[in-house]
Amino acid sequence: MFGLGAGKIEIYIPKTAYVVGEPIEGTLVLSVNSTVKARGVFLKLCADQKFREYIYDSGSHHSSGHGHWTTTTKTVYNFVLQFDGEREYPKTPQPLSYPFRIFVPKEADTLRQSAWSGGSGNPVISIGPLQIGGGDSMGGGPVGPPDWYLEGYLDLPFAFDVSARVLLSI
């Protein structure tokens, strides 16, 4: 089995907008359709950030400036909470409930401020068509604020995890 149809995870929280220091309280609910061996049941609070970066083409020298701009996404915050360990999870007549309480980290403010200042905390200085500082076209940097989310998953070895994701506004 490839994990598809192995079960279902749902994340129940009373709201989706939070501020730094506030607890995110809720319940992760797992239903298993047939017995599966898994590494555990997890919930993670993550923030993914888009970055604009200049990639030098292979064989070119940095000074020649041959390359291209690209946008990549990186996980800039990742907190993992483990509810249950590695074992065989039998088919569940009733869903398994895992209550949780995670606090919004103080790093959320730092990441948001970094995104709006271009990652450097420096203002953008315009000189004709060229910009220097901030998240400028010369140095790249964060593009907008990070995307925060909760993701619950049953970690299945060599298969697609059973998972669910809830987007947050922080």
SULSUL-V155585 format. One record per backbone hydrogen bond with DSSP energy under -0.5 kcal/mol. NH is the residue of the N-H (numbers start at 0). CO is the residue of the C=O. Records with the same first field share a line. If there is no record, write none. Layout:
NH=CO, CO
This chain:
5=2
7=30
9=28
11=9, 26
12=10
13=24
17=168
20=103
21=18
23=101
24=22
25=99
26=11
27=97
28=9, 26
29=95
30=7
32=5
33=5
35=88
37=35, 86
38=154
39=154
40=83
41=152
42=80
43=150
44=78
45=43, 148
46=76
47=146
48=73
50=71
51=140
52=50, 69
54=52, 67
55=53
56=65
59=56
63=60
64=60, 61
65=60
66=64
67=54
69=52
71=50, 69
73=48
75=46, 73
76=46
78=44
80=42
82=40, 80
83=40
86=37
88=35, 86
89=87
91=31
92=90
95=29
97=27
99=25
101=23
103=21
107=104
108=105
109=105
110=106
111=107
112=108
113=109
114=110
115=111
116=112
117=114
118=113
119=116
124=131
125=123
126=129
129=126
131=124
135=132, 133
139=135
140=51
142=49
143=141
146=47
147=145, 167
148=45
149=165
150=43
151=163
152=41
153=161
154=39, 152
155=153
158=155
159=1
161=153
162=160
163=151
165=149
167=147
168=15
169=167
